């Protein structure tokens, strides 16, 4: 018997219900995956609350790791017993067992356990495309990174510094400063919308940064735009404070011919080939010590609501995972 979290409605954390299901026989191209660890991400919270639409009833979760226990017809990339993980594609990771498309599975090296994989793959692929595709970070790049003390921010700070960038981190509270520094930030500021851009200008000799990675959204938008150099890029990829306001095209011109993008992980893992390439880069970075999975807290699957509460309250200092 497997357990999974299901939603019949969106809303507060109590809409997540535990359901027991029998293992299913995988169809063509599918596997039955017995999961031991599942990642918890801000997108899960947005989907649960209805901020990102789901077809109800629905499962929840986009990242998991475990072992293949059965394979369907035509599956050749994995075998029964293989240790695997995945990020994205189909929703329903909050489960001790589930069907999953075999082509989206990533084989795990012996050096990476399931919990570490569930903590790093979704966030690692996000960091990978943001740093290597959305803006190609390299030597002498000046980066402004929000959420630098969080699970994703720590990965991005480490990886950006390895790529040669100067990383200016932004955190929401003083107790996160040292964690952001330890992750790789050269400078760390506690967020104040009214003064952030001025501080960034001082750190960059009046020039501004090349790229801003803004996961905060509504309250940080103006400060982010004002922190950029001429022709700099604002990467708005989250909204922990709410959705950012619309920007007049003329504003981008007036502030220095700025660029703006709103990227998504789905668009950067659209094909199997691209997805597997990015995942391989993440696993390579972990193996080389460039980035490190950091599990902050583990919760039994049945306590997913508590994990969501901790994430919403900004209590996490690393990745949150569910265990089965």
ABEGO torsion letter per residue (X at the ends): XBBBBBBABBEBAAABBBBBBBBBBBBBGBBBBBBABBBBBAAAAAAAAGABBBBOBBBBEABBBEBBABBBBGBAABBBGBBBBBBEEBBGABBABBBBBAAABBBBBAABBAAAAAAAAAAAAAAAAAAAAABBBBBGBBBBBBGAABAAAAAAAAAAAAAGBBBBBBBABAAAAAAAAAAGBABBBBBBAAAAAAAAAAAAGGAEBABBBBAAEAAAAAAAAAABBBGBBBBBABBAAEBBBBBBAAAAAAAGGBBBBBBBAAAAAABAAAAAAAAAAAAAAAAAGABBBBBABBBBAAAAAAAAAAAAAGABABBBBBBX
